[in-house]
């Protein structure tokens, strides 16, 4: 069986970021010599004239010309092939409930070996329908095909008219004949050669003598044709998904004591940390599931800033969450699962340690873990620089637990971070309009009036032009001056093209 996910990169993004489900999305990538190009887009973008292969600047120009409100403007995002592959691997592991052998056919298809699996689901067609319906509940759209060979299944999933195709045994050759030659998973060069020979369908290829195929179209075409027909054997390379690290206990008589629950949880956490510790791994996210004789289970998750193998630390976080989680009186079972595991860092002791204090770093991480799990991770944030020219948009706040772990392990700051030394630490959310006196109309300020006070400029640096791109919507253009007043204040002023002046921030 082959399950094909049309426009998989966009499907993955809309699943991972539900807030973009109704947005028009365009993905771009650096293609080398030709620069940034569109690599994928949704149908609504294609209706506007944006197509894959188009230069990014041209696509942004088309979007800008439409003059739509920001909420309806196309969303341009960089393509992340590694995330696409990771998403397919996750789906492959989930599809293990339909087949013991699931593989990936990059970039957007899954292969399932259904040998002997059909009768378990009431037949292969019903199995295919259950798979499609289950994927649809998760928000994924797939076209499926079941036949005797991998090549034929891939071809029919991609090029058959029906979204769900099941071919009886020994009838796959007849189903392949009307399909285009692209259905054989051929590289672009081979397809171009066939088009030059006016061979556009598989039935035309089958009409040629096999002895002349290699000399005419090359060995790869014959190999793919034989794989689709079943003459050459082709096997699925299964995706190996790691076994979940979990521990559970069921109770013959329901528990009613919260202290007893904590003892059971501690025992399960110790069992998990012992398993991960043998592999030099630590836990970053732990899921706790508490079952009740009547009613839905109680579920919650704890997270850590750094991978931890300390059962005591993890148990402290669990107890913090238990204080805030209402739990019914009777408990019939508990399961603890390590949802995120990472390799523990190894540090070699130094004779002369001039670096930071590791113990202090560990204590800080523990403090952040406790606060984040008590207040919620969205309440404990850190500033992250963004590659944005407009100053008030150059910083975003992100949860510390969603960052890359240890602050020392974070990726380098954006290239514009060298400007931090000439940027004020305090920026106003909304720039304050001020009145400025200059010697000449477009010259630097010599005096400005702000909040009922007069400030005389003693020294001035600038101007520094900051301007945003035209593709961003309404362009921003400002001339910034750093000024020092006679009273010792250091202010950041800017002038707009219309001649207005604004106070944007102050230096400490």
Secondary structure, 3 states (H helix, E strand, C coil): CEEECCCHHHHHHHHHCHHHCCCCEEEEEECCCCCEEEEEECHHHHHCCCCCCCEHHHHHHHHHHHCCCCCCCCEEEECCHHHHHHHHHHHHHHHHHCCCEEEEECCCEEEEECCCCHHHHCCHHHHHHHHHHHHHHCCCCCEEEECCCHHHHHHHHHHCCCCEEECCCCCHHHHHHCCEHHHHCCCHHHHHHHHHCCCCEHHHHHHCCHHHHHHHHCHHHHHHHHHHHCCCCCCCCECCCCCCEEEEEEEEEEECCHHHHHHHHHHHHHHHHHHHHHCCEEEEEEEEEEECCCCCCEEEEEEEEEEECCHHHHHHHHHHHHHHCCCCCCEEEEEEEEEEEEECCCCCCCCCCCCCCHHHHHHHHHHHHHHHHHHCHHHCEEEEECCCCCHHHCEEEEEHHHCCCCHHHCCCCCHHHHHHHHCCCEEEEEEEEEEEEECCCCCCEEEEEECCEEEEEEEEEEEEEEECCHHHCCCCEEEEEEEEECCCCEEEEEEECCCCEEEEEECC
